[in-house]
Amino acid sequence: MISDQNSSFGTDENHSIKSGSDNILVDFYHKLREESMAMIFRYNKDIKEAQKSSAHSDGNKKETAIEREIQEIWEKLRDSSLAEGFRIEEQPSRDESISGLLNSTKEEHIKDFEQHYHLAEKIALAQHDMSLAVELYKHSVSTLHTLGLASKEEQCDYVVAWYSMFLSCAQELQHGAVLWQESCHLKVHDLVISEGANWFVALGEIYRVAHLLHLSLQYFKPWVLADPGMFSKMLACWDSCINAWTSGLETALKTVVDSDHLAAPAGKALLESIVSINELELANFERCLANNELTCRLTLLPTGLLQGGKVVVWNGNHYFVKVANFWANRVSSDPPRLSLVHISSMDG
């Protein structure tokens, strides 16, 4: 059973500690971006020199995909403000800086990033692997962008809210799965469906809420990883939700859909919506953000992302109806206390 036995979030002391650690994290990623930029410059320089020396011997030499990508990144760097104040052309190969980055990956507040992305291994190999240098550059730019979307305090508020909802989702779904399994064991599942169809639809709605929270977790992953241990706790909740769904609740809802119960149409629409969420990619999210679409205050997801997702205004802010209902019924009757965060895409 998922439980919150060692929860230590939400206090002013924790916010102060996390605010202090934020500088360590941001500084690390700025340094990682600089080092990967320098590596890309050196690779680009080597590529140009190799092309010149081979121009006479092999005029038809094909450019590799990674070489094209490095060239594209390099051109963007020269034409953007990313390299402002940083003279890439003057950067030497600095082994001591690489060593510093490797040591930083052992820091407590970077440890979860290291474990998730295998940063130390990639940093060590990137000096001799063009594809890893490009990967680290893209990762550092993306992470800095996400960390810059909100203050550390705002990020913490959202992570706390998401975890509290994830925890409640897991507990509700676990309970529902146990009851369904017991009804099947006692061979009374048909009776349970006929009398409790709406309850299984409600459990399906909770699973959909968990799915939306998982999308938020994926897109705003740096916010969660910045809170040591929180990412694994959220993943444990998500795994519990999936296990409950696949061990009986999905079957129960499909049984409702196949019945002549009044809840069947709602159950069918819900299943289709869940399938559509499964097929969503983060690229779709980026496109919605680029179009400045309305976002749900709690999940920070574009409201147009969810098939058939209705929106409600609560205390002056927009929410997915089912997300707001779940918060009000399972977490707090008061609206979540979240500062307004303007989310923009990477292109924005």
Buried (B, 14 or more C-beta within 10 A) or exposed (E): EBEBEEEEBEEEEBBEEBEEBBEBBBEBBEBBBBBBBBBBBBBBEEBEEEEEEEEEEEEEEEEEEBBEBBBEBBEEBEEEEBBEEBEBEEBEEEEEBBEEBBEBBEBEBBBBBBBBBEBBEBBBBBBEBBBBBBBBBBBBBBBBBBBEBBBBEBBBBBBBBBBBBBBBBBBBBBEBBBBBBEBBEEEEBEEBBEEBBBBBBBBBBBBBBBBBBBBBBEBBBBBBBBBBEBBBBBBBBBEBBBBBBEBBBBBBBBBBBEBEBEBBEBBBBBBEBBEBBEEBEEEBBBBBBEEEBEBBBBBBBBBBBBBEBEBBEBEEBBBBBBBBBBBBEBBEEEBBEBEEBEBEBEEE
